[in-house]
């Protein structure tokens, strides 16, 4: 907890920190898919590609991922509200905008593609797995890169906001230390 200008205790720093951590987790998920998972799967045959992506899309729908995926959005929104009169507010608003776009891409593009891939059925019995993969892979990968960039931008904005949020306390400490007789 921190004190605001009226001396009242607030949770703004904790919420901003939690938003930054949640955003880092999500940016990392999108990043690892862009840098490692999808390039690795690109080397696989069509049936293996479909099976692995179906499994990933099934497994990732768990409370832990959902908590960080939704938590990044909710915590950043709460932080934006709490910081609306603070000097660092523009960084939080920028982070919220960037992640809201990444969230929208996920809901409008990646999830429907995941659902279509699941609806294709058992990879072992798909008549034309190359066509199923072709309708999925390039679009999903391109939009995942967009999500990775947007969520990384949001993370950078939150990190900057967190540094600016902490600066008044650091500056006050340094100023008092510089003025003390112990520092001369």
C-alpha positions as CSV (number, residue, x, y, z in Angstrom):
1,X,0.0,0.0,0.0
2,X,1.1,3.6,-0.6
3,X,-0.2,6.9,0.5
4,X,-1.9,9.3,-1.9
5,X,-1.6,13.1,-1.8
6,X,-4.2,13.2,1.0
7,X,-2.3,10.7,3.1
8,X,-4.9,7.9,2.6
9,X,-3.6,4.4,1.9
10,X,-4.1,3.1,-1.6
11,X,-3.5,0.0,-3.5
12,X,-2.5,1.7,-6.8
13,X,1.1,0.5,-6.7
14,X,0.1,-3.1,-6.0
15,X,-2.5,-3.1,-8.8
16,X,0.0,-1.6,-11.2
17,X,2.6,-4.1,-10.2
18,X,0.2,-7.0,-10.6
19,X,-0.9,-5.7,-14.0
20,X,2.7,-5.6,-15.1
21,X,3.4,-9.2,-14.0
22,X,0.2,-10.5,-15.6
23,X,1.0,-8.6,-18.8
24,X,4.5,-10.1,-18.8
25,X,3.1,-13.6,-18.5
26,X,0.8,-13.1,-21.4
27,X,3.4,-11.3,-23.6
28,X,5.6,-14.2,-22.9
29,X,3.0,-16.8,-24.0
30,X,2.4,-15.0,-27.3
31,X,6.2,-14.4,-27.7
32,X,7.1,-18.1,-27.2
33,X,4.4,-19.1,-29.7
34,X,5.9,-16.7,-32.3
35,X,9.5,-17.6,-31.7
36,X,9.5,-21.3,-30.9
37,X,6.2,-23.2,-31.0
38,X,4.9,-22.2,-34.4
39,X,8.2,-22.3,-36.2
40,X,8.8,-25.8,-34.7
41,X,5.3,-27.0,-35.7
42,X,6.0,-25.6,-39.2
43,X,8.5,-28.4,-39.6
44,X,5.8,-31.0,-38.8
45,X,3.6,-32.9,-41.2
46,X,0.0,-31.8,-41.5
47,X,-1.6,-34.3,-39.2
48,X,1.0,-33.7,-36.5
49,X,0.5,-30.0,-36.8
50,X,-3.3,-30.3,-36.5
51,X,-3.1,-32.7,-33.6
52,X,-0.6,-30.6,-31.6
53,X,-2.5,-27.4,-32.1
54,X,-5.8,-29.0,-31.2
55,X,-4.1,-30.3,-28.0
56,X,-2.5,-26.9,-27.2
57,X,-5.9,-25.2,-27.7
58,X,-7.6,-27.7,-25.5
59,X,-5.0,-27.6,-22.7
60,X,-4.5,-23.9,-22.6
61,X,-8.2,-23.4,-21.6
62,X,-7.5,-23.7,-17.9
63,X,-8.1,-21.4,-14.9
64,X,-4.4,-20.5,-14.6
65,X,-4.1,-19.2,-18.2
66,X,-7.6,-17.6,-18.0
67,X,-6.6,-15.8,-14.8
68,X,-3.6,-14.2,-16.4
69,X,-5.2,-13.6,-19.8
70,X,-8.2,-11.8,-18.3
71,X,-6.2,-10.6,-15.3
72,X,-3.9,-8.6,-17.5
73,X,-6.9,-6.8,-19.0
74,X,-8.8,-6.3,-15.8
75,X,-5.8,-5.2,-13.7
76,X,-4.6,-2.8,-16.4
77,X,-8.1,-1.3,-16.6
78,X,-8.3,-0.9,-12.8
79,X,-4.8,0.6,-12.8
80,X,-5.9,3.0,-15.5
81,X,-8.8,4.1,-13.4
82,X,-6.6,4.5,-10.3
83,X,-4.0,6.4,-12.1
84,X,-6.3,8.7,-14.0
85,X,-5.0,11.8,-12.2
86,X,-1.4,10.7,-11.9
87,X,1.5,11.7,-14.1
88,X,2.1,8.1,-15.3
89,X,-1.5,7.7,-16.5
90,X,-0.8,8.0,-20.2
91,X,1.5,5.0,-20.0
92,X,-1.2,3.0,-18.3
93,X,-3.8,4.1,-20.8
94,X,-1.4,3.3,-23.7
95,X,-0.9,-0.2,-22.2
96,X,-4.6,-0.7,-21.8
97,X,-5.2,0.3,-25.4
98,X,-2.4,-2.0,-26.7
99,X,-3.6,-5.0,-24.7
100,X,-7.3,-4.3,-25.5
101,X,-6.3,-4.6,-29.2
102,X,-4.4,-7.9,-28.5
103,X,-7.4,-9.2,-26.6
104,X,-9.7,-8.2,-29.5
105,X,-7.4,-10.0,-32.0
106,X,-7.5,-13.1,-29.8
107,X,-11.3,-13.1,-29.5
108,X,-12.0,-12.1,-33.2
109,X,-9.4,-14.1,-35.0
110,X,-7.3,-16.6,-33.1
111,X,-10.1,-18.2,-31.0
112,X,-12.4,-18.7,-34.1
113,X,-9.5,-20.2,-35.9
114,X,-8.9,-22.5,-33.0
115,X,-12.5,-23.5,-32.9
116,X,-12.5,-24.3,-36.7
117,X,-9.4,-26.4,-36.2
118,X,-11.1,-28.3,-33.4
119,X,-14.2,-28.8,-35.5
120,X,-12.1,-30.4,-38.2
121,X,-12.1,-33.5,-36.1
122,X,-9.6,-36.3,-35.4
123,X,-6.4,-35.5,-37.5
124,X,-6.0,-39.2,-38.3
125,X,-9.4,-39.3,-40.1
126,X,-9.4,-35.8,-41.8
127,X,-9.7,-36.4,-45.6
128,X,-7.5,-33.4,-46.6
129,X,-5.3,-32.3,-43.6
130,X,-3.2,-30.0,-45.8
131,X,-6.3,-28.0,-46.7
132,X,-7.3,-27.8,-43.0
133,X,-3.8,-26.6,-42.0
134,X,-3.6,-24.2,-44.9
135,X,-6.9,-22.5,-43.8
136,X,-5.4,-22.1,-40.2
137,X,-1.7,-21.7,-40.0
138,X,-0.6,-18.5,-41.9
139,X,-3.5,-16.4,-40.6
140,X,-3.1,-17.7,-37.0
141,X,0.7,-17.1,-37.0
142,X,0.4,-13.6,-38.5
143,X,-2.2,-12.5,-35.9
144,X,-0.3,-14.2,-33.1
145,X,2.7,-12.0,-34.0
146,X,0.4,-9.0,-33.8
147,X,-0.7,-10.1,-30.3
148,X,2.9,-10.6,-29.3
149,X,3.9,-7.1,-30.4
150,X,0.9,-5.5,-28.8
151,X,1.2,-7.3,-25.5
152,X,4.9,-6.6,-25.4
153,X,4.2,-2.9,-26.1
154,X,1.6,-3.0,-23.3
155,X,4.2,-4.6,-21.0
156,X,6.8,-1.9,-21.8
157,X,4.2,0.9,-21.1
158,X,3.3,-0.7,-17.8
159,X,6.9,-1.0,-16.8
160,X,7.5,2.7,-17.7
161,X,4.4,3.6,-15.6
162,X,5.7,1.6,-12.7
163,X,9.0,3.4,-12.8
164,X,7.3,6.8,-12.9
165,X,4.9,5.7,-10.1
166,X,7.9,4.7,-7.9
167,X,10.0,7.8,-8.8
168,X,8.3,10.3,-6.3
169,X,9.2,8.0,-3.4
170,X,12.7,7.4,-4.7
171,X,13.3,11.1,-5.3
172,X,12.0,12.0,-1.9
173,X,14.3,9.5,-0.3
174,X,17.3,10.7,-2.3
175,X,16.5,14.4,-1.6
176,X,16.3,13.7,2.2
177,X,19.5,11.7,2.1
178,X,21.3,14.5,0.2
179,X,20.2,17.0,2.7
180,X,21.2,15.0,5.8
181,X,24.4,15.7,7.6
182,X,25.3,12.0,7.3
183,X,25.6,12.4,3.5
184,X,28.0,15.4,3.7
